[in-house]
């Protein structure tokens, strides 16, 4: 177990050195590049739309809220829906 941990630490140190040397991000240093990043983003967006938003809506609807609290809490699904756009913008920067 200790050998595996030591090799993992060495691997991460090599990745960080590659990142510093070539000025690339960690995904590029790992060899994933733009394709790996896009696949990861696509999976995150699908999980966000298919799982997180419906579950959030269900929890909010069963929470028995009213007034200002309900208004503020109903904004959460909108923020969750905007999150993938922010993530994509951050990666394309």
TIVEX-500810 format. One record per residue: residue number from 0; residue in one letter; chain; y negated, z negated, x negated of N, C-alpha, C in turn. Coordinates in steps of 0.2 Angstrom, whole numbers. Layout:
# TIVEX-500810
[r NUM 'A' 'A' [Y Z X] [Y Z X] [Y Z X]]
...
***
This chain:
# TIVEX-500810
[r 0 'X' 'A' [6 0 -4] [0 0 0] [-6 0 -4]]
[r 1 'X' 'A' [-6 -4 -10] [-12 -4 -14] [-13 2 -18]]
[r 2 'X' 'A' [-8 6 -19] [-8 12 -23] [-12 18 -18]]
[r 3 'X' 'A' [-10 17 -12] [-13 22 -7] [-20 20 -6]]
[r 4 'X' 'A' [-22 14 -6] [-29 12 -5] [-33 14 -11]]
[r 5 'X' 'A' [-30 13 -17] [-34 15 -23] [-35 23 -23]]
[r 6 'X' 'A' [-30 27 -21] [-31 34 -21] [-36 36 -16]]
[r 7 'X' 'A' [-36 33 -10] [-41 34 -5] [-48 33 -8]]
[r 8 'X' 'A' [-49 27 -11] [-55 26 -14] [-57 31 -19]]
[r 9 'X' 'A' [-53 33 -24] [-54 38 -29] [-56 45 -25]]
[r 10 'X' 'A' [-53 47 -20] [-54 53 -16] [-61 52 -13]]
[r 11 'X' 'A' [-63 47 -10] [-70 46 -7] [-75 46 -13]]
[r 12 'X' 'A' [-74 43 -18] [-78 44 -24] [-79 51 -26]]
[r 13 'X' 'A' [-74 55 -27] [-74 62 -29] [-78 66 -24]]
[r 14 'X' 'A' [-77 64 -17] [-81 68 -12] [-89 66 -13]]
[r 15 'X' 'A' [-90 60 -14] [-97 58 -14] [-101 61 -20]]
[r 16 'X' 'A' [-97 61 -26] [-99 65 -32] [-101 72 -31]]
[r 17 'X' 'A' [-96 75 -27] [-97 82 -25] [-103 83 -21]]
[r 18 'X' 'A' [-104 79 -16] [-110 79 -12] [-116 79 -16]]
[r 19 'X' 'A' [-116 74 -21] [-122 73 -25] [-123 79 -29]]
[r 20 'X' 'A' [-118 82 -32] [-119 87 -37] [-121 94 -34]]
[r 21 'X' 'A' [-118 95 -28] [-120 102 -25] [-125 101 -19]]
[r 22 'X' 'A' [-127 95 -17] [-132 94 -12] [-129 96 -5]]
[r 23 'X' 'A' [-123 96 -4] [-120 97 2] [-118 91 6]]
[r 24 'X' 'A' [-117 92 13] [-115 86 17] [-108 85 16]]
[r 25 'X' 'A' [-106 79 19] [-99 77 18] [-94 81 21]]
[r 26 'X' 'A' [-95 84 26] [-90 89 29] [-89 95 25]]
[r 27 'X' 'A' [-95 98 22] [-94 103 17] [-90 101 11]]
[r 28 'X' 'A' [-92 95 8] [-88 92 2] [-81 91 4]]
[r 29 'X' 'A' [-79 90 10] [-72 89 12] [-68 96 13]]
[r 30 'X' 'A' [-72 101 13] [-70 108 14] [-70 110 21]]
[r 31 'X' 'A' [-72 106 26] [-72 108 33] [-77 113 34]]
[r 32 'X' 'A' [-83 112 32] [-89 117 33] [-91 117 40]]
[r 33 'X' 'A' [-93 123 42] [-96 124 48] [-91 124 54]]
[r 34 'X' 'A' [-85 127 52] [-80 128 57] [-77 121 59]]
[r 35 'X' 'A' [-76 117 55] [-74 110 56] [-79 106 60]]
[r 36 'X' 'A' [-85 107 58] [-90 103 62] [-91 106 69]]
[r 37 'X' 'A' [-90 112 70] [-91 115 77] [-85 113 81]]
[r 38 'X' 'A' [-79 113 78] [-73 110 82] [-74 103 84]]
[r 39 'X' 'A' [-76 99 79] [-78 92 81] [-83 91 86]]
[r 40 'X' 'A' [-88 95 86] [-93 95 91] [-91 97 98]]
[r 41 'X' 'A' [-87 102 98] [-84 104 104] [-80 99 107]]
[r 42 'X' 'A' [-75 96 103] [-71 91 106] [-75 85 108]]
[r 43 'X' 'A' [-81 83 105] [-85 77 107] [-88 79 114]]
[r 44 'X' 'A' [-91 85 114] [-94 87 121] [-89 87 126]]
[r 45 'X' 'A' [-83 90 125] [-78 90 131] [-76 83 133]]
[r 46 'X' 'A' [-75 78 128] [-74 71 130] [-80 68 134]]
[r 47 'X' 'A' [-86 70 131] [-92 67 135] [-92 69 142]]
[r 48 'X' 'A' [-91 76 143] [-92 79 150] [-86 77 154]]
[r 49 'X' 'A' [-80 77 151] [-74 76 156] [-72 69 157]]
[r 50 'X' 'A' [-74 64 152] [-72 57 152] [-78 52 153]]
[r 51 'X' 'A' [-82 52 149] [-88 47 148] [-92 47 155]]
[r 52 'X' 'A' [-95 53 156] [-99 54 162] [-96 52 169]]
[r 53 'X' 'A' [-90 54 170] [-87 52 177] [-85 45 177]]
[r 54 'X' 'A' [-83 42 171] [-81 35 171] [-88 31 172]]
[r 55 'X' 'A' [-93 33 169] [-99 29 169] [-102 30 176]]
[r 56 'X' 'A' [-101 35 179] [-104 36 186] [-99 32 191]]
[r 57 'X' 'A' [-93 31 190] [-89 27 194] [-90 20 193]]
[r 58 'X' 'A' [-91 18 187] [-93 10 186] [-100 9 189]]
[r 59 'X' 'A' [-104 13 189] [-111 12 192] [-111 12 199]]
[r 60 'X' 'A' [-107 16 202] [-106 16 209] [-103 10 212]]
[r 61 'X' 'A' [-98 7 208] [-94 1 211] [-98 -5 209]]
[r 62 'X' 'A' [-103 -5 205] [-107 -11 202] [-111 -15 208]]
[r 63 'X' 'A' [-112 -12 213] [-116 -15 219] [-123 -18 216]]
[r 64 'X' 'A' [-126 -13 214] [-133 -14 211] [-138 -12 217]]
[r 65 'X' 'A' [-144 -14 216] [-150 -12 220] [-156 -13 217]]
[r 66 'X' 'A' [-161 -9 220] [-168 -10 217] [-169 -7 210]]
[r 67 'X' 'A' [-173 -10 207] [-175 -8 200] [-169 -7 195]]
[r 68 'X' 'A' [-165 -12 196] [-159 -12 192] [-155 -6 193]]
[r 69 'X' 'A' [-154 -4 199] [-150 2 201] [-153 8 198]]
[r 70 'X' 'A' [-160 9 199] [-164 14 196] [-163 15 189]]
[r 71 'X' 'A' [-163 10 185] [-163 10 178] [-156 12 176]]
[r 72 'X' 'A' [-151 9 179] [-144 10 177] [-142 17 179]]
[r 73 'X' 'A' [-145 20 184] [-143 27 185] [-145 32 180]]
[r 74 'X' 'A' [-150 30 176] [-152 34 170] [-147 35 165]]
[r 75 'X' 'A' [-142 30 164] [-137 30 159] [-133 37 159]]
[r 76 'X' 'A' [-130 39 164] [-127 46 164] [-131 52 161]]
[r 77 'X' 'A' [-137 52 163] [-142 57 160] [-142 56 153]]
[r 78 'X' 'A' [-143 50 150] [-144 49 143] [-137 51 140]]
[r 79 'X' 'A' [-131 50 143] [-125 52 140] [-124 59 140]]
[r 80 'X' 'A' [-127 62 145] [-127 70 145] [-131 73 140]]
[r 81 'X' 'A' [-137 70 138] [-141 72 133] [-139 71 126]]
[r 82 'X' 'A' [-135 66 125] [-132 64 119] [-129 70 115]]
[r 83 'X' 'A' [-125 74 118] [-122 80 114] [-127 85 111]]
[r 84 'X' 'A' [-132 86 115] [-138 90 113] [-141 87 107]]
[r 85 'X' 'A' [-142 81 107] [-145 78 101] [-140 78 95]]
[r 86 'X' 'A' [-134 77 96] [-129 78 91] [-129 85 88]]
[r 87 'X' 'A' [-129 90 92] [-129 97 89] [-135 98 85]]
[r 88 'X' 'A' [-141 96 88] [-147 97 84] [-147 93 78]]
[r 89 'X' 'A' [-144 87 77] [-144 84 71] [-139 87 66]]
[r 90 'X' 'A' [-134 90 68] [-129 94 63] [-132 100 61]]
[r 91 'X' 'A' [-136 104 65] [-139 110 64] [-145 110 60]]
[r 92 'X' 'A' [-147 104 58] [-153 103 55] [-153 105 47]]
***
